Amino acid sequence: MPQQRLPSVLSSSRAAGGSQNTVPINPKLIDDVERHAQELSDGVLALIANLTGRMNEITACTGASVDITHQAATNLATATDESVQQMNVLIDAVCALKADIGAVGVLSAQMYA
């Protein structure tokens, strides 16, 4: 971002034809004030550029964090679905085993009767 220069007080119309009732201002004092004002302006511009850069970095990090959180939630949902499917297979196997054990119990009772 190009640095903007403050307009000079010495170039204003007031400095060219001042009133007779005013106290003259030392041009060196005006130059010092302008120099300090320009330094402050440059500092503020640098601060704004720095803050803008930081905000862009934070925005990028926040976007990446949201993407990671979304991927983690998607992975968790997928793992949960797979776990539920495997649990249903296990429940079906246990039910089949229970039926087989029931048949073995009937057969055992007939053998010892």
N, C-alpha and C positions, 0 to 999 in steps of 0.2 A: 504494500500500500504506500503510495508516494506521500511524503510528509508535506503537510500544508504549512505555509508560512503565514504568520499573522501580519495584517496590514500595519505599516509603519505610522506611528503617531505624527512623525515629522512631515509626512506627506499629506496630512489632512489640511483642510482649508483653514482650520483654526490656528495652526502654527504659522501660516503665511501672513495673515493680517489680523493680529490679535487686538483686543480692545486696549485702550489707554489705561483702564482701571485694573488691569491684571498684573500679577507679579510674574516676571519672566521665570521660566523653568529652565534649569540647567540642562542642556542637551545631553550631557554625559549621564545625568540621572535618568533621563528618558531612555537613553540607549541601554542602561543597566536594567531598567524595568522591562523593556522590550526583550532583552536577552533572557532574563529570568522567565518571562511569560513564554518565550519560545521553548526554553528548556522544559517548563512544565507541560507545554503542549506536546512536545516530543515524548516526554515521559508518559503522558496519558495515552498517546497513540501507541506507544510500545506496550503499555499495559493492556489496552484493548486488543491488540494483535495477540498478545500472550494469552489472554482470557479466551479469545476466539479459538486459538489453537487447542487450548485445554478442553473447551467445550466440544470441539470436534473429536478429540481423543475419547472423552467421556461418552459421547454419542456412539462412537464405534464400539467401545467396550460394552455399553449397555445393549446394543444390537446383538453383539456376539453372545452375551449372557442370556438374552432372551432366546436366541437360537439353540444354545446348549440346553436350556431348561425345557424347551419344546421337544428337543430330541430325547432328553431323559424321560419326559412324560410319555412320549410315544413308545420308547423302549420298555418302560414299566407296564404300559397297557398291553403291549405285545406279549411280554413275559407272563403277565397275569392271565391273559387268554389261553396261552399254551399250558399254564399250570392248571387251569380249570379243565381243559380238555383232557390232560393226563389224569387228573383226579377222577373225572367221569369214567375213564377207561379202568382205573383202579377199582372204583365202586362197582362197575359191571363185573370185573373179575372176582371181587369178593362175593357178590351175589351169586355168581355161577359156582364158586367154591362152596358157598353155604348150601346150595341145592345139592351139590355132589356129596358133601358131608352128610346131609340129611338122608340121601340114598344109601350111603355107607352105613349109617346108623340103623336103617331099616333092615339092610342085608345082614348086619351083625346080629340084630335081634332074632332074625330068622335062623341064623346059624347056631345060636346058643339056645334056641327054644326046643 
